[in-house]
Amino acid sequence: MKQFYCKPKALLPPYFGAFIAPCEDKNITMERITIYQFTDPVCVWCWGNEPTLRAIDFLYGDKVHIEYIMGGLVEDISTLYDIPSTDTADIIRQANTIIARNWLAASARHGMPVITDNFELFTERYPSSFPQNVAYEAAKRINPIKAKRFLRLIREATFTQSSRTSQIDILIDLAIKAGYEAASFLDEYTTGHAQTAFSHDRMMCRRNGITGFPSYLIKNDDTNIIIGGYQNLSTFNTIISRLSSGKVRPRRIRASKNNIMEFVQHYQSVYPVEIEITFSLDRHQANMIIDDLISLKKLEFDIIGNSRRLFASNTTRHNFHGNKQNHKSGYANKSVIDA
């Protein structure tokens, strides 16, 4: 197995490094590509890369498989920063202030919204993001497909609702929304199997030299390519093309109202930047189409921070939910795409 560490030309968070050795391999023919994101549910730059991963899912479908490796961003918030205080409550309060400021700065760059009003993600009772990581592992053990929806819901609750998603009652509510039975989720969460899976994921991070989130391992049967930090879609397109000798390509989809509605209906809750990236639109172009769909009463929205959460109108949403069980992995419903 060949493994390369790359530093692609992409916007990287200033506090996340990238691996610097060049990628050189010219004899790759595997057509099935897997992308592993090394992540944490409360990592703001992982939240910022959601639009890119959604675009990959929508444009490549089953040709590219996306998986998540939980890395555990915050084991104990009281030790994360060098805060000159001996009062644990004060340290955590200051840490929350730093995190809220970092979130706002990151959101201004990557475009995914955050809410920091009354921000208190961490407390003395809830000092870690490990519970969210273990919860994802529990969900994945029950149903790996629903687990991806669950992860998205954890992120949305964390970043757009200021929910303290380390609390088990909140995690259970989100699991139910993702389609799990509360009892089975709680049993998997508490038996220790999910904790073991999380430990294995952290070990995989260490084996691959992962020091910041998000990081990515993109692979076929023969070659692994690792990149560190927030990445744009063109970086993934280049690597996927390289690993497949140009055989795996994204679908070309027009930015029509029908196609954008299909995108919104498929993912249920989206933000304008996700439409921009998937359909190669600038902000003005995306907002014009979004506003038209709102005026036609096909889209509804909520104001979230510096953005809007978009969802289909009640009638359209009802029709989508009636067919959603047909979706298994990747974007599969291509018959309605206005290419």
Summary of the structure (lengths in Angstrom):
residues: 339
radius of gyration: 19.9
end to end distance: 37.8
largest distance: 61.5
contacts: 1098
relative contact order: 0.17
helix: 48%
strand: 13%
